[in-house]
Amino acid sequence: MSQKRQKKTYSAKEKSKMVLELLGNEKTLSEIASQYEVHPKNLQNWKAQFLENMEGLFDQGKQLKAHRDTLKSSR
């Protein structure tokens, strides 16, 4: 009988660590994927997601204020 493959989940902290290593250009995508036993496509997706959302990290204060203002006005 075939065994079911157990799906491994990674925390945001683990993903961030891998993406930062990838951005550091000291190791190749394949090397990092092999080291952490992650499919290279997952690393590519996480990198793209990180780059897409990194600007928001510096605007969190503005986003939080806008969210609070929205909540206050909806009451």
N, C-alpha and C positions, 0 to 999 in steps of 0.2 A: 504494500500500500504506500501511496505517496504521503509525505508529511506536509502539513500546511506550514507555510512560511509565516513566521511570527513578525508582525509589523513593528519596527522600531520607531519610537517617537523621540524627538529631540526637543529639548527646552529652548526657549528663546536665547538663553545664555550660551548654550552649546552651538546653536546656529550662528550666533554673532561671532563666537570665537573662530569658527571655521571660515566665515566670510572675511573676517579681518585677516586671517592667514592668507586667504586667497588674494585679497587686495594688496598684501605686502609683497607680492611677486617674488618671494623667496623659494616657493615650491610651486609646482605645476598643479593644475586642476586635478589631474590624475593621481598625483602623489598625495594630495590632501584627501581626496575621495578614498583612496586605498588606506591611508592612515586611520581614518575614522570609520571605515567600512560604510560609506555613504555612496549612493549612486551619483556620478558626476552631474547628471541632469538636475538632481535636487540642489546641489551646490550652485549651479548656474541660476536656478530659480530663486534661491535665497539671496544670491548676490544681486539679482535684478530687483527683487523686492526691497532689499536694503537701500540700494541706490535710488529707487523710486521714492522712498519714504524718508530719506535722511534729512531733507530740508525741513520737514515737519518737526524734527527734534528741536530745532532752534526757535520754532514758533509756538511751542507748547503753551507758553503763558498767554499768548494772544488767543489760541484756540480754546483754552480753558475759560478765559474771560467771555468769549463769544458764546460758549456753551452755557455758562451761568446766566448770561443776559437772556438767552433764548428760554431757559427754564423759568426765569423770573417773569418774562413777558407772557408765558403760556399759562400762568396761574390765574 
